[in-house]
């Protein structure tokens, strides 16, 4: 028995460059329909969000941020947010990509709930174009091949 899927029609506004880049990807991947491509992209976005929300405990990771450094206040807002999460942030690196865009790479370590909050606050900033969190277990669960854990002490 086939399941009937109810479809809703929506209208959206997108920057021309984003739409043309999306159409190019759809063409390269062999999509016959922009709607199908948008559905797949939305599904991927939802799965990534659910995956990020399902993580628990201590994690280590990298937050990659691309932003328009000409956008008024974005650098100050980024710095302010990062200062309020200084317990979770180990280090950051600033890269000048173009005349307009900068990339910030932030190494984080701590409770995933705090890291997630930091990531989402950055995502909401005006002038921020892209944010991606990549994370893994922070090393507490890793063991030596013989099954014994191995303590590493790092002096800073």
LODREN-156100 format. One record per residue: residue number from 1; x, y, z of N, C-alpha, C in turn. Coordinates in pm, 1 decimal, decimal comma. Example, Ala and Ser with C-alpha at 12.3 -4.5 7.8 and 13.67 -1.06 7.14 Angstrom:
BEGIN
+-----+----------+----------+----------+----------+----------+----------+----------+----------+----------+
|   n |    neast |   nnorth |      nup |   caeast |  canorth |     caup |    ceast |   cnorth |      cup |
+-----+----------+----------+----------+----------+----------+----------+----------+----------+----------+
|   1 |   1319,0 |   -569,0 |    780,0 |   1230,0 |   -450,0 |    780,0 |   1320,0 |   -330,0 |    780,0 |
|   2 |   1285,0 |   -225,0 |    708,0 |   1367,0 |   -106,0 |    714,0 |   1290,0 |      3,0 |    787,0 |
+-----+----------+----------+----------+----------+----------+----------+----------+----------+----------+
//
This chain:
BEGIN
+-----+----------+----------+----------+----------+----------+----------+----------+----------+----------+
|   n |    neast |   nnorth |      nup |   caeast |  canorth |     caup |    ceast |   cnorth |      cup |
+-----+----------+----------+----------+----------+----------+----------+----------+----------+----------+
|   1 |     84,4 |   -117,9 |      0,0 |      0,0 |      0,0 |      0,0 |     88,7 |    123,9 |      0,0 |
|   2 |     67,4 |    212,6 |    -95,4 |    146,8 |    335,7 |   -105,5 |     97,3 |    440,4 |     -6,7 |
|   3 |    193,3 |    507,1 |     54,8 |    161,9 |    614,4 |    148,1 |    145,5 |    743,2 |     67,4 |
|   4 |     35,3 |    813,7 |     88,6 |     10,7 |    939,0 |     17,7 |     80,5 |   1051,8 |     92,4 |
|   5 |    164,0 |   1126,0 |     21,8 |    236,3 |   1238,8 |     81,9 |    164,3 |   1366,9 |     43,7 |
|   6 |    124,5 |   1440,7 |    145,3 |     58,5 |   1568,6 |    122,3 |    165,3 |   1674,8 |     95,5 |
|   7 |    152,7 |   1745,0 |    -14,3 |    250,0 |   1848,4 |    -51,6 |    192,5 |   1986,6 |    -22,7 |
|   8 |    280,2 |   2076,6 |     19,6 |    244,4 |   2216,7 |     41,6 |    328,2 |   2300,3 |    -54,0 |
|   9 |    266,7 |   2396,4 |   -116,5 |    340,0 |   2486,6 |   -205,2 |    385,0 |   2607,3 |   -123,6 |
|  10 |    512,7 |   2644,2 |   -139,3 |    564,6 |   2761,4 |    -69,1 |    629,6 |   2854,6 |   -169,7 |
|  11 |    649,3 |   2976,3 |   -128,1 |    720,4 |   3074,0 |   -209,3 |    835,5 |   3125,4 |   -124,1 |
|  12 |    950,3 |   3147,3 |   -185,0 |   1063,3 |   3197,3 |   -107,9 |   1148,2 |   3290,6 |   -191,6 |
|  13 |   1218,3 |   3377,3 |   -123,3 |   1310,4 |   3470,0 |   -189,8 |   1452,4 |   3427,0 |   -158,0 |
|  14 |   1535,6 |   3421,1 |   -260,9 |   1675,6 |   3382,5 |   -244,9 |   1763,9 |   3478,9 |   -322,2 |
|  15 |   1885,7 |   3502,1 |   -273,2 |   1980,4 |   3580,3 |   -353,6 |   2007,4 |   3506,8 |   -485,2 |
|  16 |   2021,8 |   3583,8 |   -594,9 |   2043,4 |   3523,2 |   -727,6 |   2161,0 |   3426,8 |   -729,0 |
|  17 |   2273,1 |   3464,2 |   -665,6 |   2392,6 |   3380,8 |   -666,6 |   2366,4 |   3247,3 |   -596,7 |
|  18 |   2296,7 |   3250,1 |   -484,4 |   2265,7 |   3127,0 |   -411,6 |   2181,4 |   3034,2 |   -497,9 |
|  19 |   2080,4 |   3089,3 |   -563,0 |   1994,2 |   3008,2 |   -648,1 |   2070,8 |   2952,6 |   -768,0 |
|  20 |   2154,6 |   3033,8 |   -830,7 |   2229,4 |   2983,8 |   -947,3 |   2331,0 |   2878,1 |   -904,9 |
|  21 |   2394,8 |   2895,3 |   -788,4 |   2486,8 |   2793,2 |   -737,8 |   2410,9 |   2664,2 |   -707,2 |
|  22 |   2292,5 |   2676,8 |   -645,8 |   2209,6 |   2559,9 |   -614,1 |   2168,7 |   2487,6 |   -742,8 |
|  23 |   2123,5 |   2564,0 |   -841,9 |   2083,2 |   2504,4 |   -969,9 |   2200,2 |   2431,6 |  -1035,7 |
|  24 |   2319,8 |   2487,4 |  -1024,3 |   2439,4 |   2424,3 |  -1081,3 |   2467,9 |   2289,8 |  -1012,9 |
|  25 |   2455,7 |   2286,6 |   -881,1 |   2476,2 |   2162,4 |   -806,5 |   2370,0 |   2059,8 |   -846,8 |
|  26 |   2245,2 |   2103,9 |   -857,4 |   2137,6 |   2012,4 |   -898,5 |   2166,9 |   1952,7 |  -1035,4 |
|  27 |   2213,1 |   2036,9 |  -1127,1 |   2244,2 |   1990,8 |  -1262,5 |   2357,5 |   1887,9 |  -1258,8 |
|  28 |   2464,4 |   1919,1 |  -1184,0 |   2579,0 |   1828,5 |  -1174,3 |   2540,0 |   1695,9 |  -1110,2 |
|  29 |   2444,8 |   1699,4 |  -1016,4 |   2403,0 |   1576,5 |   -947,3 |   2292,3 |   1503,6 |  -1022,3 |
|  30 |   2243,3 |   1559,7 |  -1132,1 |   2145,1 |   1491,5 |  -1214,5 |   2000,9 |   1505,9 |  -1169,5 |
|  31 |   1972,4 |   1607,8 |  -1088,4 |   1833,7 |   1630,1 |  -1045,9 |   1751,9 |   1679,9 |  -1164,6 |
|  32 |   1628,8 |   1630,6 |  -1174,3 |   1537,3 |   1674,3 |  -1279,3 |   1449,1 |   1789,3 |  -1229,8 |
|  33 |   1445,8 |   1808,7 |  -1097,4 |   1351,7 |   1904,0 |  -1039,9 |   1417,6 |   1984,5 |   -927,8 |
|  34 |   1399,3 |   2115,1 |   -934,0 |   1448,8 |   2202,1 |   -827,8 |   1376,5 |   2170,0 |   -696,6 |
|  35 |   1246,7 |   2142,3 |   -703,9 |   1169,5 |   2110,1 |   -583,7 |   1226,3 |   1988,3 |   -511,6 |
|  36 |   1262,1 |   1884,2 |   -586,5 |   1320,4 |   1763,5 |   -527,4 |   1453,0 |   1797,7 |   -460,8 |
|  37 |   1532,8 |   1880,1 |   -525,3 |   1660,5 |   1921,6 |   -467,9 |   1641,9 |   1999,3 |   -338,6 |
|  38 |   1543,6 |   2088,1 |   -336,3 |   1515,1 |   2166,0 |   -214,8 |   1464,5 |   2073,8 |   -104,4 |
|  39 |   1377,8 |   1977,9 |   -138,8 |   1329,7 |   1882,7 |    -38,1 |   1446,3 |   1804,4 |     22,2 |
|  40 |   1537,1 |   1755,5 |    -63,6 |   1652,6 |   1680,3 |    -14,7 |   1743,2 |   1767,9 |     71,9 |
|  41 |   1765,3 |   1893,4 |     30,8 |   1849,2 |   1984,6 |    108,6 |   1787,1 |   2013,1 |    245,4 |
|  42 |   1655,5 |   2034,3 |    248,6 |   1586,4 |   2058,1 |    375,4 |   1593,9 |   1934,3 |    465,0 |
|  43 |   1576,4 |   1816,3 |    406,4 |   1584,7 |   1692,6 |    484,1 |   1724,4 |   1677,7 |    544,6 |
|  44 |   1827,9 |   1707,3 |    465,4 |   1965,1 |   1699,8 |    514,0 |   1986,4 |   1799,1 |    629,0 |
|  45 |   1933,2 |   1919,4 |    616,0 |   1943,8 |   2022,0 |    719,7 |   1878,1 |   1973,8 |    849,4 |
|  46 |   1761,4 |   1914,1 |    837,4 |   1687,7 |   1864,2 |    954,8 |   1764,8 |   1750,2 |   1021,8 |
|  47 |   1816,4 |   1656,9 |    942,6 |   1891,5 |   1543,4 |    997,2 |   2016,4 |   1593,4 |   1070,6 |
|  48 |   2087,8 |   1690,3 |   1011,0 |   2206,9 |   1745,5 |   1077,2 |   2169,8 |   1813,2 |   1208,4 |
|  49 |   2060,6 |   1887,8 |   1210,2 |   2016,2 |   1955,5 |   1331,6 |   1979,2 |   1852,6 |   1438,6 |
|  50 |   1905,0 |   1749,2 |   1399,4 |   1865,7 |   1645,7 |   1494,6 |   1988,0 |   1571,4 |   1548,2 |
|  51 |   2085,4 |   1545,4 |   1460,8 |   2209,4 |   1479,4 |   1502,4 |   2282,5 |   1567,0 |   1604,2 |
|  52 |   2292,8 |   1696,4 |   1575,2 |   2361,2 |   1787,6 |   1665,5 |   2290,4 |   1791,5 |   1800,9 |
|  53 |   2157,4 |   1788,3 |   1800,3 |   2080,4 |   1794,6 |   1923,8 |   2081,0 |   1663,3 |   2001,2 |
|  54 |   2115,3 |   1552,1 |   1935,9 |   2112,7 |   1423,2 |   2005,0 |   2243,0 |   1395,7 |   2080,5 |
|  55 |   2347,3 |   1473,1 |   2052,8 |   2474,7 |   1452,3 |   2121,8 |   2462,0 |   1492,4 |   2267,8 |
|  56 |   2537,3 |   1421,9 |   2351,1 |   2537,7 |   1451,9 |   2493,7 |   2680,0 |   1444,9 |   2546,2 |
|  57 |   2701,3 |   1507,7 |   2661,4 |   2827,8 |   1493,1 |   2732,3 |   2938,2 |   1584,0 |   2683,0 |
|  58 |   3059,3 |   1545,3 |   2718,5 |   3178,3 |   1623,4 |   2685,5 |   3221,0 |   1594,5 |   2541,8 |
|  59 |   3246,4 |   1701,0 |   2466,8 |   3287,0 |   1688,5 |   2326,4 |   3400,4 |   1785,6 |   2297,3 |
|  60 |   3475,8 |   1755,3 |   2194,8 |   3575,6 |   1847,7 |   2143,5 |   3539,4 |   1872,6 |   1998,1 |
|  61 |   3562,6 |   1992,4 |   1948,9 |   3523,5 |   2018,4 |   1810,9 |   3577,6 |   2148,1 |   1757,1 |
|  62 |   3534,1 |   2176,4 |   1637,0 |   3573,2 |   2296,8 |   1565,0 |   3447,4 |   2364,2 |   1513,4 |
|  63 |   3436,7 |   2493,2 |   1537,0 |   3330,1 |   2572,7 |   1476,9 |   3396,1 |   2657,3 |   1369,4 |
|  64 |   3349,0 |   2641,4 |   1245,8 |   3398,8 |   2720,4 |   1134,1 |   3295,9 |   2827,7 |   1103,4 |
|  65 |   3340,5 |   2952,0 |   1097,8 |   3251,0 |   3065,9 |   1076,8 |   3303,4 |   3146,9 |    959,4 |
|  66 |   3215,6 |   3178,2 |    865,2 |   3250,7 |   3270,2 |    756,1 |   3158,6 |   3389,9 |    768,5 |
|  67 |   3217,2 |   3509,3 |    768,4 |   3135,7 |   3628,6 |    784,9 |   3188,5 |   3743,6 |    701,2 |
|  68 |   3098,9 |   3838,2 |    677,6 |   3129,8 |   3960,4 |    603,7 |   3183,5 |   4061,7 |    703,9 |
|  69 |   3315,6 |   4086,2 |    700,5 |   3373,1 |   4173,8 |    802,8 |   3336,1 |   4320,5 |    782,4 |
|  70 |   3273,2 |   4354,8 |    669,4 |   3224,6 |   4491,4 |    648,3 |   3090,4 |   4514,8 |    717,0 |
|  71 |   3021,7 |   4406,1 |    755,7 |   2890,0 |   4418,5 |    816,6 |   2905,4 |   4482,4 |    954,7 |
|  72 |   2837,2 |   4593,3 |    976,2 |   2851,7 |   4671,7 |   1098,3 |   2823,4 |   4588,6 |   1223,3 |
|  73 |   2921,7 |   4583,0 |   1313,1 |   2905,2 |   4518,7 |   1442,3 |   2931,6 |   4369,4 |   1447,2 |
|  74 |   2950,4 |   4304,5 |   1333,0 |   2963,2 |   4158,2 |   1334,1 |   3087,9 |   4112,9 |   1410,0 |
|  75 |   3199,7 |   4181,3 |   1390,9 |   3322,4 |   4140,2 |   1459,1 |   3310,7 |   4159,2 |   1610,4 |
|  76 |   3251,2 |   4270,5 |   1651,8 |   3232,0 |   4297,4 |   1794,3 |   3136,5 |   4195,3 |   1855,5 |
|  77 |   3028,0 |   4163,3 |   1782,8 |   2930,8 |   4065,3 |   1832,6 |   2992,8 |   3926,2 |   1844,6 |
|  78 |   3074,6 |   3888,3 |   1745,4 |   3143,4 |   3759,3 |   1751,4 |   3235,8 |   3753,4 |   1872,6 |
|  79 |   3311,2 |   3860,6 |   1893,8 |   3404,3 |   3865,3 |   2007,0 |   3329,1 |   3857,6 |   2139,3 |
|  80 |   3217,8 |   3929,4 |   2148,9 |   3138,4 |   3929,4 |   2272,4 |   3084,4 |   3789,3 |   2304,2 |
|  81 |   3031,4 |   3722,0 |   2202,4 |   2979,3 |   3586,5 |   2221,8 |   3092,5 |   3493,1 |   2263,8 |
|  82 |   3207,2 |   3504,1 |   2195,9 |   3318,6 |   3415,3 |   2228,1 |   3369,2 |   3440,0 |   2370,0 |
|  83 |   3371,2 |   3564,2 |   2414,2 |   3414,0 |   3593,7 |   2551,2 |   3321,6 |   3527,6 |   2652,8 |
|  84 |   3191,9 |   3523,6 |   2622,7 |   3098,8 |   3464,3 |   2719,2 |   3106,6 |   3311,4 |   2720,8 |
|  85 |   3178,1 |   3251,5 |   2625,4 |   3197,4 |   3106,4 |   2622,9 |   3346,3 |   3072,1 |   2635,2 |
|  86 |   3422,2 |   3155,4 |   2707,8 |   3566,7 |   3134,6 |   2716,6 |   3604,4 |   3003,4 |   2785,6 |
|  87 |   3515,1 |   2947,2 |   2867,1 |   3544,3 |   2818,0 |   2931,1 |   3539,7 |   2702,7 |   2830,9 |
|  88 |   3461,6 |   2718,4 |   2724,8 |   3449,8 |   2612,8 |   2623,3 |   3546,1 |   2633,7 |   2506,3 |
|  89 |   3596,3 |   2755,6 |   2488,3 |   3683,0 |   2786,3 |   2373,4 |   3829,1 |   2769,9 |   2413,0 |
|  90 |   3900,9 |   2681,9 |   2339,8 |   4043,7 |   2662,1 |   2363,5 |   4126,2 |   2766,1 |   2289,1 |
|  91 |   4092,6 |   2786,4 |   2162,4 |   4167,6 |   2880,7 |   2080,2 |   4086,1 |   2916,0 |   1957,4 |
|  92 |   4126,7 |   3021,3 |   1888,9 |   4061,7 |   3055,7 |   1762,4 |   4166,3 |   3109,7 |   1666,4 |
|  93 |   4134,3 |   3098,1 |   1538,8 |   4223,0 |   3146,6 |   1433,8 |   4140,1 |   3231,0 |   1337,3 |
|  94 |   4196,3 |   3342,9 |   1296,4 |   4127,6 |   3435,4 |   1206,2 |   4199,1 |   3432,3 |   1071,4 |
|  95 |   4122,5 |   3416,0 |    964,5 |   4178,9 |   3407,9 |    829,9 |   4109,7 |   3510,4 |    741,1 |
|  96 |   4187,7 |   3590,8 |    669,7 |   4132,7 |   3686,2 |    574,0 |   4118,3 |   3613,7 |    440,4 |
|  97 |   3993,4 |   3590,4 |    398,7 |   3967,8 |   3514,2 |    276,4 |   3969,9 |   3603,2 |    152,8 |
|  98 |   3890,2 |   3710,1 |    156,3 |   3879,6 |   3804,4 |     45,3 |   3871,0 |   3943,8 |    104,2 |
|  99 |   3850,0 |   4043,3 |     19,4 |   3830,5 |   4179,8 |     69,6 |   3707,3 |   4187,3 |    158,9 |
| 100 |   3610,2 |   4100,0 |    133,8 |   3483,2 |   4105,0 |    205,4 |   3471,7 |   4002,2 |    318,0 |
| 101 |   3522,6 |   3881,2 |    295,0 |   3496,4 |   3771,3 |    387,2 |   3616,1 |   3730,6 |    471,5 |
| 102 |   3585,1 |   3696,6 |    596,0 |   3682,3 |   3639,6 |    688,4 |   3630,2 |   3504,8 |    735,9 |
| 103 |   3723,5 |   3420,6 |    775,4 |   3688,8 |   3292,5 |    834,5 |   3746,7 |   3289,5 |    974,9 |
| 104 |   3669,7 |   3237,7 |   1065,1 |   3716,6 |   3216,8 |   1199,9 |   3702,5 |   3068,9 |   1229,9 |
| 105 |   3809,2 |   3010,0 |   1283,0 |   3806,2 |   2869,5 |   1323,2 |   3822,9 |   2868,9 |   1474,5 |
| 106 |   3723,5 |   2813,2 |   1543,5 |   3721,2 |   2814,9 |   1689,5 |   3726,6 |   2670,9 |   1739,5 |
| 107 |   3828,3 |   2640,4 |   1819,4 |   3840,8 |   2507,1 |   1877,9 |   3770,6 |   2508,9 |   2012,9 |
| 108 |   3676,5 |   2416,0 |   2028,7 |   3594,7 |   2410,8 |   2150,3 |   3611,7 |   2276,0 |   2220,2 |
| 109 |   3593,4 |   2278,5 |   2352,3 |   3601,7 |   2155,8 |   2430,8 |   3516,7 |   2176,4 |   2555,2 |
| 110 |   3418,3 |   2088,8 |   2575,4 |   3333,7 |   2102,5 |   2693,2 |   3200,6 |   2033,9 |   2672,3 |
| 111 |   3104,9 |   2072,1 |   2752,8 |   2971,8 |   2012,9 |   2744,1 |   2905,9 |   2052,1 |   2612,2 |
| 112 |   2852,8 |   1954,7 |   2541,9 |   2794,9 |   1979,6 |   2409,8 |   2677,9 |   2077,4 |   2415,7 |
| 113 |   2606,3 |   2082,2 |   2526,9 |   2494,9 |   2177,1 |   2537,8 |   2547,5 |   2320,6 |   2528,0 |
| 114 |   2661,0 |   2348,7 |   2591,9 |   2722,0 |   2481,8 |   2585,4 |   2777,0 |   2509,9 |   2445,4 |
| 115 |   2841,8 |   2409,5 |   2386,3 |   2898,5 |   2424,9 |   2251,1 |   2787,0 |   2449,4 |   2149,9 |
| 116 |   2675,4 |   2378,0 |   2165,9 |   2559,6 |   2395,4 |   2077,4 |   2502,7 |   2535,9 |   2092,7 |
| 117 |   2491,8 |   2584,2 |   2216,1 |   2441,4 |   2719,1 |   2242,8 |   2532,1 |   2823,0 |   2176,8 |
| 118 |   2662,8 |   2806,0 |   2191,9 |   2760,4 |   2895,7 |   2127,9 |   2741,2 |   2896,3 |   1976,6 |
| 119 |   2731,9 |   2778,2 |   1917,1 |   2716,5 |   2765,4 |   1771,6 |   2589,3 |   2834,2 |   1723,4 |
| 120 |   2478,6 |   2812,0 |   1793,1 |   2351,2 |   2870,2 |   1750,7 |   2348,6 |   3021,5 |   1768,7 |
| 121 |   2413,8 |   3072,6 |   1871,2 |   2421,7 |   3218,6 |   1888,2 |   2499,3 |   3282,2 |   1773,6 |
| 122 |   2606,7 |   3217,3 |   1732,0 |   2686,0 |   3268,5 |   1619,8 |   2603,4 |   3263,3 |   1491,5 |
| 123 |   2529,2 |   3153,5 |   1471,2 |   2446,1 |   3137,2 |   1350,8 |   2345,2 |   3250,5 |   1335,4 |
| 124 |   2294,7 |   3301,8 |   1447,9 |   2190,6 |   3404,2 |   1443,5 |   2244,2 |   3544,2 |   1416,1 |
| 125 |   2376,2 |   3561,8 |   1419,6 |   2432,3 |   3695,5 |   1399,9 |   2414,5 |   3743,9 |   1256,6 |
| 126 |   2373,9 |   3869,4 |   1242,6 |   2366,6 |   3932,5 |   1110,8 |   2509,7 |   3954,0 |   1062,0 |
| 127 |   2532,5 |   3922,8 |    934,8 |   2666,0 |   3936,0 |    876,8 |   2741,1 |   3803,8 |    872,0 |
| 128 |   2692,7 |   3703,3 |    948,5 |   2752,7 |   3570,4 |    945,0 |   2687,0 |   3493,1 |    830,6 |
| 129 |   2769,0 |   3445,0 |    738,7 |   2718,7 |   3378,6 |    618,4 |   2709,2 |   3226,6 |    634,4 |
| 130 |   2801,0 |   3168,3 |    713,7 |   2807,5 |   3021,9 |    723,3 |   2866,9 |   2983,8 |    858,1 |
| 131 |   2808,3 |   2882,4 |    922,7 |   2860,8 |   2828,9 |   1048,3 |   2849,7 |   2677,4 |   1041,5 |
| 132 |   2957,7 |   2609,0 |   1079,1 |   2953,0 |   2463,0 |   1082,2 |   3026,0 |   2413,3 |   1205,5 |
| 133 |   2958,7 |   2326,2 |   1280,6 |   3019,4 |   2260,4 |   1395,5 |   3056,6 |   2118,6 |   1356,3 |
| 134 |   3181,0 |   2083,4 |   1380,4 |   3227,6 |   1946,5 |   1363,8 |   3277,6 |   1903,2 |   1500,3 |
| 135 |   3227,7 |   1790,3 |   1551,8 |   3272,5 |   1751,0 |   1684,8 |   3285,0 |   1600,7 |   1697,6 |
| 136 |   3356,4 |   1560,8 |   1801,4 |   3374,4 |   1419,6 |   1832,2 |   3387,6 |   1405,3 |   1983,1 |
| 137 |   3395,2 |   1281,4 |   2030,8 |   3419,4 |   1258,6 |   2172,9 |   3550,2 |   1328,1 |   2209,5 |
| 138 |   3558,2 |   1379,7 |   2330,7 |   3674,6 |   1463,1 |   2363,9 |   3795,0 |   1384,8 |   2412,6 |
| 139 |   3797,4 |   1255,5 |   2393,7 |   3915,2 |   1177,9 |   2428,8 |   3896,5 |   1093,3 |   2552,0 |
| 140 |   3798,5 |   1126,1 |   2635,8 |   3776,3 |   1048,5 |   2758,6 |   3737,1 |    904,8 |   2725,1 |
| 141 |   3666,6 |    884,7 |   2612,1 |   3620,6 |    750,5 |   2577,5 |   3722,8 |    671,7 |   2496,6 |
| 142 |   3828,3 |    739,5 |   2450,2 |   3926,8 |    668,8 |   2368,7 |   4015,4 |    583,2 |   2457,2 |
| 143 |   4044,7 |    461,6 |   2413,5 |   4129,6 |    370,4 |   2490,3 |   4242,6 |    321,5 |   2401,9 |
| 144 |   4348,8 |    273,5 |   2465,7 |   4459,3 |    210,4 |   2394,4 |   4408,6 |     78,9 |   2334,9 |
| 145 |   4477,2 |     23,9 |   2232,9 |   4433,1 |   -101,5 |   2170,9 |   4416,5 |   -216,2 |   2270,0 |
| 146 |   4494,1 |   -217,3 |   2380,8 |   4481,4 |   -326,2 |   2477,9 |   4362,9 |   -306,4 |   2572,0 |
| 147 |   4286,5 |   -198,3 |   2549,8 |   4166,9 |   -174,3 |   2629,5 |   4190,7 |    -84,6 |   2749,5 |
| 148 |   4316,0 |    -53,5 |   2779,6 |   4345,9 |     33,7 |   2892,9 |   4347,9 |    178,4 |   2847,9 |
| 149 |   4286,2 |    262,5 |   2927,4 |   4291,7 |    404,2 |   2892,2 |   4429,5 |    457,6 |   2925,9 |
| 150 |   4466,0 |    566,5 |   2864,4 |   4598,3 |    622,6 |   2878,9 |   4582,1 |    770,8 |   2910,0 |
| 151 |   4633,0 |    813,0 |   3023,9 |   4619,8 |    953,5 |   3061,9 |   4729,7 |   1036,4 |   2997,0 |
| 152 |   4691,6 |   1149,5 |   2946,0 |   4786,2 |   1245,9 |   2891,0 |   4771,6 |   1373,5 |   2969,8 |
| 153 |   4882,7 |   1422,0 |   3018,7 |   4878,7 |   1548,7 |   3093,1 |   4943,2 |   1655,4 |   3007,1 |
| 154 |   4870,9 |   1760,9 |   2983,4 |   4920,8 |   1870,4 |   2901,8 |   4941,8 |   1991,0 |   2990,9 |
| 155 |   5061,0 |   2043,2 |   2987,1 |   5092,4 |   2162,8 |   3066,1 |   5087,1 |   2283,4 |   2973,8 |
| 156 |   5013,5 |   2384,9 |   3013,6 |   4998,2 |   2504,7 |   2930,9 |   5071,7 |   2619,4 |   2994,9 |
+-----+----------+----------+----------+----------+----------+----------+----------+----------+----------+
//
